[in-house]
Amino acid sequence: MVSTFCYVLLPVVFIIGLLRKCREYSWGRYKDKEVDLSDRVFIVTGANSGIGKETTRELVKRKAKVIMACRNMENARKAIDDIRTQVTSGELIPMELDLSSLKSVRNFATQVLNDFPKINVLINNAGVYVPLKEHAFTENGFEIHFGINHLGHFLLTYLLLDKLKESAPSRIVIVTSKLLESGTIDFDNLNGEKGLTTEGRMNPSYCNSKLANVYFAIDLARRMKDTGVSVHSVCPGFTYTGLFRHVKRSWLHYIIFSPIALLYLRTSNQGAQTIVYCALSPTLENESGNIYRDCNLYEPKKILDPEIATKLWDVSAKLTKITN
């Protein structure tokens, strides 16, 4: 029995471990740990867990002041306690932000504008993934993925744009997903009015919202030209976070899924690396409007139409009741 383990299982474990290390190397890591961010202010939405929390951790390691924009203040404080067990530098400021409520977004933005003289980087990280069968909507009646993942961040960014311009050079980092390639922007069905069909195991509402994120970034980059504000979209990769906490899976699913997870599933810290890269890398100072993955430029398989981006901006402005 022991010999079987040694001669069969150990080599398998070694090969899987080697493949895992090779994949980790290909994912990229932002390695400049010496940069001093003590004079810079960052906003990270969804900073209490997952990629947002690890992004926050990476920033305060470099002495940044980070506004942790979180829906649940108790969870934000728990995240701060955890980060402070390892990192004592930087400043962590928890502030309440519920992206499912346009009123909460406006209140948060007002408080930030009143309390902080500058904003150097806005990181739109927070997001939800809810099974379609739950028919979930936001406080304002928007389909939950479209409402939180896109409209909430759209309004937040718009309200902070003048401060970001005043703080230039500044950056806006928008977290999307490779799943944007499975998304569509149907202006007659943005809110799921006509229903949504599921292809395979994909949630079309989530995919659509991730495509909306990219289109938002494209048109925002166009509007921010020559203002000193650059815009970067990020696909963090397939990452272990609490995003799929609403999805119920059987124990058999986890057994089948485990080999894939060993090879492809990133830790939250690994998923945060490209976000940190886009927020800090000096190589992106003169770049804007692109998508990044694995700390490198990423070209999606889907053709992105700038006219759709502009129309989506106009529709989003109307839905959030802002002056376009």
HUGILIN-V357720 format. One record per backbone hydrogen bond with DSSP energy under -0.5 kcal/mol. NH is the residue of the N-H (numbers start at 1). CO is the residue of the C=O. If there is no record, write none. Layout:
# HUGILIN-V357720
[[NH	CO] [NH	CO]]
This chain:
# HUGILIN-V357720
[[5	1] [6	2] [7	3] [8	4] [9	4] [10	5] [12	8] [13	9] [14	10] [15	11] [16	12] [17	13] [18	14] [19	15] [20	16] [21	17] [22	18] [23	19] [24	20] [25	21] [26	22] [27	23] [28	24] [28	25] [31	29] [33	31] [37	35] [37	62] [40	37] [42	65] [43	121] [44	67] [45	123] [46	69] [47	44] [47	69] [49	46] [52	49] [53	49] [54	50] [55	51] [56	52] [57	53] [58	54] [59	55] [60	56] [61	57] [62	58] [62	59] [63	60] [64	59] [65	40] [66	64] [66	91] [67	42] [67	65] [68	66] [68	93] [69	44] [69	67] [70	68] [70	95] [73	71] [76	72] [77	73] [78	74] [79	75] [80	76] [81	77] [82	78] [83	79] [84	80] [85	81] [85	82] [86	83] [87	83] [91	64] [93	66] [93	91] [94	92] [95	68] [97	70] [99	97] [101	98] [105	101] [106	102] [107	103] [108	104] [109	105] [110	106] [111	107] [112	108] [113	109] [114	110] [115	111] [116	112] [119	163] [120	41] [121	41] [122	171] [123	43] [123	121] [124	122] [124	173] [125	123] [129	243] [134	131] [135	132] [138	142] [139	100] [140	100] [141	138] [144	136] [147	143] [148	144] [149	144] [149	145] [150	145] [150	146] [151	146] [152	147] [153	148] [154	150] [155	151] [156	152] [157	153] [158	154] [159	155] [160	156] [160	157] [161	157] [161	158] [164	160] [165	161] [166	162] [167	163] [168	165] [169	228] [170	228] [171	120] [172	230] [173	122] [174	172] [174	232] [175	124] [175	173] [176	174] [176	234] [180	177] [181	178] [182	179] [183	180] [186	184] [187	185] [189	186] [192	189] [195	192] [199	197] [200	198] [202	199] [204	202] [207	203] [208	204] [209	205] [210	206] [211	207] [212	208] [213	209] [214	210] [215	211] [216	212] [217	213] [218	214] [219	215] [220	216] [221	217] [222	218] [223	219] [224	220] [225	222] [227	224] [229	224] [230	170] [230	228] [232	172] [233	290] [234	174] [235	292] [236	176] [236	234] [239	237] [240	266] [241	239] [245	242] [247	244] [248	246] [254	250] [255	251] [256	252] [257	253] [258	254] [260	257] [261	257] [262	258] [263	259] [264	260] [265	260] [265	261] [266	238] [271	267] [272	268] [273	269] [273	270] [276	272] [277	273] [278	274] [279	275] [280	276] [281	277] [284	281] [285	282] [287	284] [289	231] [290	231] [292	233] [293	296] [296	293] [298	291] [300	298] [305	303] [306	304] [308	305] [309	305] [310	306] [311	307] [312	308] [313	309] [314	310] [315	311] [316	312] [317	313] [318	314] [319	315] [320	316] [321	318] [322	317] [324	322]]
